[in-house]
Amino acid sequence: MPEKIPRTVSKRLVSYYMCLEKLLDEGVEVISSEELARRLDLKASQIRKDLSYFGEFGRRGVGYKVEFLYNRIGEIIGVQKEWKIVLVGAGNIGRAIANYAAMRERGFKILAAFDNDPQKLGTEIAPGILVRDVRELEDFVRENNVEIGIVAVPAEAAQEVAERLEKGGIVGILNFAPVKLKTTVPVENVDITASLRVLTFEIVRRRG
Amino acid sequence: MPEKIPRTVSKRLVSYYMCLEKLLDEGVEVISSEELARRLDLKASQIRKDLSYFGEFGRRGVGYKVEFLYNRIGEIIGVQKEWKIVLVGAGNIGRAIANYAAMRERGFKILAAFDNDPQKLGTEIAPGILVRDVRELEDFVRENNVEIGIVAVPAEAAQEVAERLEKGGIVGILNFAPVKLKTTVPVENVDITASLRVLTFEIVRRRG
């Protein structure tokens, strides 16, 4: 794999992968960079350039073989395995995540949830996902070789949770708390308010 | 306002705004582009360039006045008003969104939720937010001048909901369904699986 793929390319590769997944479902076998570009709201030249990082996938005038490209990008972005996950925070957001079936179908397996609310301990936040005491977090992560931690706790508790996840040996964090985490492992943020701000800014811009 | 601000700049402006909000809370009055860059994991030159789209904010060697910059960016991105919102889909994700207090505090007001499950109609999905029949969606949007629709329904229902929102007169959509919506209004997507894919790709890259 090339050493330095820009972060923006990573995000687009993921979007290519998800679009190809849908094309496979639709039974499409071959697709041109132009058609792919149309579906993704990108320039065809952009797609050809991104894919050229990883060698030659398509031939001019013929297009890309959907299944081949799908499998190859899948290998590159690391989908060919099951990822072990713990969820920290058993509130509304935690519950929504734990019950999100599409995650499991796509290889993201939540092994357990953690909270500090005594009333929630021992209950199931989703079928098969038990709520454990957050004090067991580090040990559980270590003993089960958990790779990813999902942080769905209030902002003021998020940094401490992130540090405990790291101590346990986590290699990546998906963060729903509206706060910037300081970690050595990669963090991906999901911030609903930020998304709303980007949207409303776009609305304001269009109004001119 | 400048005509064409690149989308990537929009997203960064929002992150500047949210960082400045935190600085204000911390009582910081002046900040250099270098310090802002450190906090946001960006280059100082990038920040200076982005802000130059909107005129001169800071002075070399003095730094930016936090409150002034915060208010000015707020005007630019359209935060100085309350946005009226409807939520479509009263499942787990809908419930998490409806109960997310930070949204209301930041000027995003959910007027009502909509669903097609008879058992949910008339109940409160969050304090003060009633679940209504999705058949009333267009009329409600029109009568209440709702500006934003949040789509939290299953993928197969999302496009139809988006079309009904547009017919009612919505000007922007925040979409949680894992599907690309075809609309004339701007759409911002929140896709948890996509965020996980970006994260795991980053993990794979770092492992080399």
Interface residues (C-beta under 8 A of the other chain):
Chain A: M1 E3 I5 T8 S10 K11 L13 V14 S15 Y17 M18 C19 R39 I76 I77 G78 V79 W83 N92 I93 R95 A96 I97 N99 Y100 A102 M103 R106 F108 E147 I148 V171 G172 I173 L174 P178 K180 V185 P186 V187 E188 N189 V190 D191 I192 T193 A194 S195 L196 R197 V198 L199 T200 F201 E202 I203 V204 R205 R206 G208
Chain B: M1 E3 I5 T8 S10 K11 L13 V14 S15 Y17 M18 C19 R39 I76 I77 G78 V79 W83 N92 I93 R95 A96 I97 N99 Y100 A102 M103 R106 F108 E147 I148 V171 G172 I173 L174 P178 K180 V185 P186 V187 E188 N189 V190 I192 T193 A194 S195 L196 R197 V198 L199 T200 F201 E202 I203 V204 R205 R206 G208
